[in-house]
């Protein structure tokens, strides 16, 4: 095993993919000498040159439009959107072009592109640089959406995403970039749409993804002191998501809490809750509870932002409610 930060794991995945496949290119704003806003691509342009690590104009529409054309022409572009919030400027290329091309061309042309999008609050960046918008893309047929929770899944899911024949939205929580974790040496690819049981338990299931997985583990540890054993499922894939793993866990524990940083209303948790209530209703011993952000913009002030963000205490409280 090797210890890598989340950001370094993404850098390693990009480097290995660029080494292994001459059709892989990386595109984005300030990703060359500057290494991107979070230094994730630092050093790649020195190694692979400006023809493959391509600094683009400040236009998300132009970047994703060019990447869609490149993918249709035989390249495998990996696009970096500086902040997920800016994806609104690229929605036509992603949602109407890249996601639809394989279908509209009768399956004759794949669109192998990855769109990396840092999401999440906690850095006091305010309402236009802190949103979690993954549910938007999970709603679009033709797109896959993944969200790693640690360095190992960051590497493994990014390599799998680059190998996908059609578009993948790759969501990275900004608070994770500096967090270190063990990664196999050599690192291994992870399948898209396959969840992981990161903590076994018998009393309740908590499903989470991204940075919220660590919060779920902290809540489970606190509950363990009272003899409550929580099973934590790291979803990893949002579209498709691993229904079988979630339903199997609920069959063991008979209680379900779903936690994510995104706004609770109309979110990923709502889809999971609806599916489990439909298919797994008779396994449930109590109502499903969702934990998410309130329906409001992300505040600037640190004190307000900390109140806005779901934390381990809120997940712990939700589990206790399911046991009442």
C-alpha positions, -999 to +999 in steps of 0.1 A: +000+000+000+010+036-006-003+067+012-016+093-012-038+124-007-071+124-026-058+151-050-025+132-056-045+101-063-064+119-090-031+133-104-017+098-104-048+084-122-045+111-149-008+105-153-012+067-156-040+071-181-020+096-202+010+071-201-011+041-211-033+057-238-021+083-264-057+093-271-062+107-235-060+145-233-068+168-203-086+202-209-095+230-186-087+265-173-052+270-158-046+233-156-011+236-171+016+256-153-008+266-125-020+230-120-056+240-117-073+258-088-066+229-064-032+219-079-047+185-090-030+187-124+003+201-112+033+188-131+013+170-159+020+196-186+057+194-179+056+156-184+031+154-213+033+187-230+008+214-239-007+194-268-021+169-242-026+191-211-045+219-228-051+252-211-084+265-224-101+299-226-123+310-197-155+295-213-170+263-199-193+261-229-162+263-252-143+237-232-171+211-230-181+218-266-146+212-278-143+181-256-175+166-270-162+171-306-128+156-296-145+126-281-166+120-312-134+123-332-115+095-314-099+112-284-106+106-247-108+141-232-108+147-194-123+181-187-118+200-155-146+224-145-130+247-119-161+246-096-192+225-101-213+256-099-199+267-133-214+236-150-245+257-157-225+274-184-217+240-201-251+223-198-259+223-235-227+205-245-230+180-216-268+174-215-279+180-251-248+169-271-225+145-252-252+127-234-274+122-265-249+116-293-245+078-288-283+074-289-289+099-318-263+083-340-278+048-336-250+036-313-224+041-340-203+067-322-192+066-285-185+098-266-156+088-242-152+119-221-149+126-184-160+159-168-144+165-134-163+188-111-152+198-076-183+203-054-191+210-018-189+237+009-167+241+039-142+265+024-163+297+029-165+301-009-201+312-008-232+303-027-217+304-063-187+282-055-200+256-030-230+238-045-235+200-049-254+196-082-248+159-089-286+152-089-289+173-120-267+150-140-281+118-125-314+128-140-300+128-176-301+095-196-267+090-213-246+103-184-229+083-156-222+101-124-196+090-098-184+105-065-154+089-047-149+092-010-112+086-005-079+083-024-083+047-034-117+052-049-106+085-065-079+067-084-100+036-092-131+054-103-113+079-124-094+052-143-127+034-149-144+066-160-117+073-186-121+038-199-159+043-202-171+046-239-196+074-230-197+105-208-190+104-170-195+132-146-168+128-120-176+146-088-149+155-063-155+171-029-131+200-024-126+192+013-111+158+004-082+170-017-057+171+011-070+140+030-046+111+028-055+074+025-040+041+016-039+032-021-029-002-035+005-003-053+000-005-081-034+012-078-065-007-091-095+003-112-129+002-095-161-006-113-186+022-118-220+016-101-206-008-074-210+003-038-187-007-009-196-018+026-170+003+045-183-007+080-204-037+088-233-034+112-267-050+122-289-022+137-292+004+109-278+012+074-264+046+065-259+052+028-235+081+019-211+092-008-182+115-012-171+135+019-202+124+038-189+088+040-164+099+066-191+117+086-212+085+085-182+065+099-177+090+127-214+088+136-212+050+136-182+051+159-201+074+183-232+051+182-210+021+188-202+034+223-240+029+231-240-006+216-256+005+183-239-011+153-243+008+121-235-005+086-221+022+063-225+019+026-202+040+004-224+045-027-195+056-050-218+055-081-247+078-082-259+070-117-261+040-119-263+033-082-259-001-065-295-010-056-286-045-048-260-036-022-283-011-005-313-035-005-291-063+009-279-041+037-314-030+046-324-067+046-297-071+073-305-040+094-341-032+086-335+006+090-321+032+065-306+066+068-293+083+036-269+112+040-254+136+015-241+172+015-264+183-013-297+200-006-321+173+008-350+184-014-353+164-047-319+149-042-301+116-045-314+105-012-350+110-024-344+085-053-328+059-030-356+063-004-383+059-031-367+028-045-362+011-011-397+020+000-410+004-032-389-027-035-378-032+001-408-020+020-414-052+040-378-052+052-382-019+069-389-016+106-391+022+107-394+051+083-364+060+060-347+092+071-327+116+049-299+139+060-290+167+037-285+204+035-314+228+040-332+243+010-312+275+008-280+289-008-247+281+008-238+309+033-205+327+031-199+332+069-180+303+085-204+301+114-234+299+092-218+275+068-210+251+096-246+252+106-257+246+070-235+216+064-247+181+075-223+167+101-217+135+120-240+146+149-270+150+125-264+115+110-261+101+145-294+118+155-311+104+124-300+068+133-313+072+168-346+083+154-349+052+133-343+031+165-370+048+185 
